[in-house]
Amino acid sequence: MLDIKKLGIEYVTNHEGEKTAVILPIGHFEELLEDIEDLAADAERREEPVITHEQLLTELKRDGPFIRSNGKVRLPGNFAACQKT
């Protein structure tokens, strides 16, 4: 869990002393953005069908993790082809 005290947060206040904004180190800000993006991706995938680890292993053994053709290796889907090393 996030320890807010370790973030080095500074607050901007108005003339009445009410907090109106937050200042934090850029590294912490970038980490928070990455966490938010990860949570958003998880939420988008929540309804996707899942398979068991055993099913995944069976499919990888059957299909292989890569598609090989003409001396090139490429990942399934729309990934760019790369030269076989």
C-alpha positions in Angstrom: 0.0 0.0 0.0 1.1 3.5 -0.7 2.7 5.4 2.2 1.6 9.0 1.7 4.0 10.3 4.3 7.0 9.1 2.2 5.8 10.9 -1.0 7.1 14.3 0.0 3.8 16.0 -0.6 3.6 19.8 -0.3 0.2 21.5 -0.3 -0.7 24.9 -1.8 -3.2 26.7 0.2 -5.4 29.7 -0.4 -5.6 32.8 1.8 -8.0 31.0 4.1 -5.6 28.1 4.6 -7.6 25.6 2.6 -5.6 23.1 0.5 -6.1 23.9 -3.2 -3.3 21.9 -4.9 -0.5 19.4 -4.3 3.1 19.5 -5.2 5.1 16.2 -5.3 8.4 15.0 -6.7 8.1 14.2 -10.4 9.3 10.6 -9.9 6.4 10.0 -7.4 4.0 11.6 -9.8 5.1 9.4 -12.7 4.8 6.3 -10.4 1.3 7.3 -9.5 0.3 7.8 -13.1 1.7 4.4 -14.0 -0.3 2.9 -11.1 -3.5 4.6 -12.4 -2.9 3.3 -15.9 -2.4 -0.2 -14.6 -5.6 0.0 -12.6 -7.5 1.3 -15.7 -6.1 -1.6 -17.8 -7.2 -4.1 -15.1 -10.7 -2.5 -15.0 -11.0 -2.7 -18.9 -10.0 -6.4 -18.8 -12.3 -7.4 -15.9 -14.9 -8.9 -18.2 -12.5 -10.8 -20.5 -12.6 -14.6 -20.3 -9.8 -16.2 -18.3 -8.1 -19.6 -18.7 -6.3 -21.7 -16.1 -2.5 -21.9 -16.1 -2.8 -25.5 -17.2 -4.9 -24.4 -20.2 -2.3 -21.8 -21.1 0.5 -24.4 -20.9 -1.5 -26.8 -23.1 -2.0 -24.0 -25.7 1.6 -22.9 -25.7 2.8 -26.6 -26.1 0.3 -27.0 -29.0 0.7 -23.7 -30.8 4.0 -22.4 -29.5 4.6 -18.9 -28.2 5.8 -17.7 -31.6 4.9 -18.0 -35.3 7.9 -19.0 -37.5 7.9 -18.6 -41.2 10.5 -17.8 -43.9 13.4 -17.6 -41.4 11.6 -14.9 -39.4 10.1 -15.1 -36.0 7.1 -13.0 -35.0 4.7 -12.9 -32.1 1.1 -13.7 -32.7 -1.2 -10.8 -33.5 0.0 -7.5 -35.0 3.5 -7.5 -33.7 6.3 -6.6 -36.1 8.4 -9.4 -37.6 12.0 -9.7 -36.5 14.9 -11.6 -37.9 15.6 -15.0 -36.4 18.9 -15.0 -34.4 
